[in-house]
Every structure is written in structure tokens, then in C-alpha cells.
Amino acid sequence: MTKFKCVIVTLLLVFLAGTAESKVYLDVYGKTYKKITIGVPSFQSDRPDRLRVDMSELLNQDLDMSGFFIVAPNSLLDRELTEEGIEKKDIKFTNWRSLGIELLCKAKFIMSNEEIALESYLYDTLDGSLLLAKRYKSRPEDWRRLVHRLADDILLAVTGEKGIMSSRVVFVSGTKRNKDIYIGGIDGQNIRQVTNFHNITVSPSVSPDGRFLAYTSYKEGKPNLFIMDLETGKDIHSEREEGMKLGTTWFGKSTLGYAKTSGKQSSIYTFDAAGRQKKTLFTKEGILASPSFSADGTKMAFVSDMYGSPQVFIRDNSSGEVKRLTYSGNYNASPSFSPKGDLIAFVARINGSFEICTMNTDGSNQRVLTSGGINDSPHFSPCGRYIIYSSKKGDQYNAYIMLYNGENKRMLKLVNKDTEQPKFVP
């Protein structure tokens, strides 16, 4: 896959007091928030073709998917609004404001055979203040990624943190007897198959530095753990000891946490892929599974049956102190730490369904986010605002994404077959 090159030149760096540099329009981590209505008229261009409409429609889709905007339909816009310029002096903000539009994104692009250049502005219609002004450049065939970058920067201007529309995901797809790992854009573009072993390969996760892929595969006849260098496509480590081995989480730059169960005994290990060093965290009889580490590596959530059924626990990795977090029901599993360090997502069996839930790291404030079916494999986005997961409500597993509070659920159209164990790629 060829690398995408996007050059960004900031056009305006000076923001007046009270604008985006010091003002966060949405407190997206608060208990409640009001969505902002944004207008995105068709991009302007000297080209008569469909691309200018396609680009603005894609931006509308991205902003809608973010969960933080109400995107004004272009059917509201008359010809006077759509044909005005993109610079502040050319815009009649009172007309936009009269339609209930609070933010306005204007853009135009110039296309050549070798390059597309997109110039974009984001305004507050209340006072015409400029929140974002950037120029993006890319190869013409990469125009979708260019628009995703703009969407992420709009999220940054409005919330203080970038969006996820430029993100990639790793996931498992295939049949019951032949599963492989894929990586691609969250928009379903540029999907590529990473493994092709004609066997079962599961549990993918990519290191925080984006270099290593951990996975478990039966390619040698047993469920062994491997770490692949994504730059070369070659395995740099393998764990072939007896037992089931699943690598579920990374922390630091290149440290993998994984569990191994063999006979009546289970262990949780860490392996530093850069330094090639393995460490045993702890071992006990029964189940130890699904380790997930806090961003700083000081805490670890995991699953154990030490009280009879699978439950989620947390361990202080300095003192070794272990605390049980879940008590409701007889099945709680698949914990995933938020990068923010404040929440743990997990799976609970409730009334016959498997639901995605969250809780504080002390086990308090447990909330059910999904409703019905088989929901599994929750994983937080790097910003901590979103949870990606798999869900089966018919004959097929699909990947979904939602806000950390359960709102704005959307199915991701990645491949036309089962999509399981999705995770964000750092």
C-alpha cells in the first residue's frame, strides 16, 4: 500500500481572544452536550465535474458520524448562499444564522494531474470569527483521505481533540475454518489482507508505535502467539509453549500483554517487542485472560474465575494488589482500558445477550451501552471518545462504532463478510 502524502499549510495562525484557541465549543466528556448545527455547502472549484459535491458530501458524512454535529441539509441552501465566496468578506453570516446554522465550513480546491489542493475555512456564524484555516495537498486519487483530515481538524477546532475519520482499524474476517487479519481505513477504503495462512488467525492488535502486529494463529497446528513487523511482514517473535495464547493489548511504545492457559494453570506475561524481553506478571490456577493495561502501564484489568465465574479484576502492577470490579451476573469479560484512564469497557451477559458496558476503574458507575444480540470485543479509540466493537444480531458479525456513552452507534462497512475483533490502529 502506497503511503499517503498530505501537506498541510496553515494559512492563518492568529486567532482573536475568545475564538478557537481559547474556547472549546463542545465539552465532549461532560455528562450531556448539545450538538452543533454545521453547514457544509458544496466545495467550490473551476472543475464542472461531480468531485466538488462528492468531497463536501463525504465531509458531511464524517461530521455526522462523529456524533457531535447536526449537518444542515443542502436543500436548505439557496443559490445566493451556495455561490458566495469562501473568505469572510464574502459571507453573509446573518443569512446562515437565520437557518439555525452555528458553524460554517467553506472550501475550494484546485485539481491538476499530479496534485489536488484544498483550501478550507471554518467560521462561527454568530460573529464571523475564524476557527480554522488550512490548505491541504495530496495526490488526486487520495482525495477521500484529504477530506477525512479536514473532518478531524474541524473536530480539533471545536472540541480540542482531533477526530478519528483518518483512523485505520485492524480486524478479523473469514469463515469458521479460515479467518485472517485485515487492516484498512475506518471508511472501508484501502482494506488489505495482512495474513493468508489458510487457517484460523485471531486476536490482532497493533503496537502504539504502529510497527508491530500481535496475533494468535493455528498456522503451525497449535494456537501460537506471533508478533509481526508490519514494515517487513515477517514475524519477529513467536510463543510456542503449550496452551492457548492470546495477545490482547499493548502499552508503552512496544510492550505486549498477553495471557496463556495450559491445563489448570494460567499466566499473564508482557513482552517488549523492541527489546525482546519477556516478563511474567503473575500465575495462578484457573482462568487468567484478556489483560488490558492503562496507558502508563501501572494498572491492568483482566478476567479471572477465582470466585467461580468469569469476572473483571484490576491489578496494581507495582504493589501486586488485586481488586474485583464486577459482581453482577455470572459472565463479565473482555475488559478494555480507555486511554484517558478513567473508564474500562467490558462485555457482560445480561438476559441472554452479550452487551458492551463501561465502568469507572474502581468498578463504580457501571452502564450498559448496547441492547440485544452478541456484542463483543470493545476497544477505545486513541482519543478515548469512541468505542469500536463487533455485533451480531442476525447471521453476520459486523463492526460498529459508538461514542463512549453509547450514543451515535454506526455500522462500519469494512468487508462483505463476518467482521470480528476490531481494534483501532494507533
Secondary structure, DSSP 8 states (H G I E B T S, - for coil): ------EEEES-----TTSTTT--S--TTSS----EEEE----EES--STHHHHHHHHHHHHHHHHTSEEE--GGG--HHHHHS-SSGGG--HHHHHHTT--EEEEEEEEE-SS-EEEEEEEEETTT--EEEEEEEEE-GGGHHHHHHHHHHHHHHHHHSS--STT-EEEEEEE-SS-EEEEEEETTS-S-EE----SSBEEEEEE-TTS-EEEEEE-TTSS-EEEEEETTTTEEEEEE-SSSEEEEEEEETTTEEEEEEEETTEEEEEEEETTTTEEEEEEEEES-EEEEEE-TTSSEEEEEE-TTSS-EEEEEETTT--EEE---SSS-EEEEEE-TTSSEEEEEEEETTEEEEEEEETTS-S-EE---SSEEEEEEE-TTSSEEEEEEESSSSEEEEEEETTS-S-EEE---SS-EEEEEEE-
